[in-house]
């Protein structure tokens, strides 16, 4: 049942860039170091220390912006965003305000279970340094809050979307596409549990009124979102809360009557908790960063970055569908697993000559094996050519027998012929029809109850006979066995 309102969602995504050092100093940009060991006078804001821009961070940011279809500015500058918090030792953050390095982009998403593609606009993507991390005592015993400044100064790319998403599912699909894209082009590892991908959701609802108008509730920015599932749950909860509050006071609970707020998501309780009124730009007292020179980007630099980026997931999905006849679903699943797995698929298809069959067998066999073994495709012991040979040799072999051979190859590292011999499985070509017909006749004679049930009209009873033939002749083509059993049953009197 459709809700009596429209959810309006904009996302602010922060991703940590894959650089060796921080954005404005030489400290290591590495997760998991002992607290406060990756710091220096620059990222701690000591008097007299001066920042120097990390050129690699800017190059990675441009690569991401181009992949997000953003317009790159030829001239961009740095700004100071002023606020006071224990994990911000300088009491300001170096960011970009009125002249970001990129703007006006878009990203297309596909929501599972829906048809078509939706384009989500991107207002801007800009560079900024990260703050540190407060470690609160949550025992309730009044312990200290500790501050780890290792993360201070790490390079962040902030991607700000238009409020173009209208369901929690669309928000999750957008985040998944951003993560896939940035991983594929080597910009970020986007590990949410390590903080290298973080997201704030700006949410309100539009409630239809007469004459095509609507009431818009005040914007709430939701923070402390630690998983994609959490993002979806928080958006759904907040939208429902807005509508319930609106029903209590229709004239009071709408834009213009209440201030924008910031809320934290409590995942354990499944609720948002309002923390403060949302700051406006003026509250941060932005002004140009005096210690950094502006950055000028040339057309040659942009073309070089475009050339090194490679095929993007959206273009790859389109190509896989047109070149190999894959469905939208199959291409989505394949590209979601990364470029290296797509290359594996293409090598298998080149040998097999059937893209759909290759995709199906990857789904049946390789994907579950990767999950079970906790491996990526580059660590998988069965290379693409060996998997293609396996598929050719086991064509027409029953599913369970094929799976047994595949598992034996993985466990022992042997080739397909050795594995088939070890598991007593023959290829379809190794069976002649006469041998299988004799096996069908013998199975009919050995299963009088199944024959009697079949004669009474229970057509499914013949499957026990088919199974007996298949068990005695591993690898026999199932369709041929079924046909021969049907023919021999038809010869019986009565």
Secondary structure, DSSP 8 states (H G I E B T S, - for coil): ---SSEEEEEEEEEEE---SB-SSSSSB--TT--TT-S--TTTTT-TT------HHHHHHHHHHHHHTT-EE-SEE--EEEE---TT-TTSEEEE--SS-SEEEEEEEE--TTS-S-EEEEEEEEEEEE---EEE---SSS----EEE-TTTT-EEEEEEE-S-B-SHHHHHHHHHHHHHHHHHTTS----GGGTSEEEEEEEEEEEE-GGG-EEE---EEEEEE-SHHHHHHHHHHHHHHHHHHHHH-TTTSSBTTB--EEEEEETTTTEEEEEEE---GGGGT-EE-TTS--EE--HHHHHHHHHHH---HHHHHHHHHHHH---HHHHHHHHHT-HHHHHHHHHHHHHHS-HHHHHHHIIIIIHHHHHHHT--GGG-SS-HHHHHHHHHHTTT--HHHHHHHHHHHHHH---HHHHHHHTT---GGG--HHHHHHHHHHHHHH-HHHHHHHHTT-GGGHHHHHHHHHHHSTT--HHHHHHHHHHHHHTS--
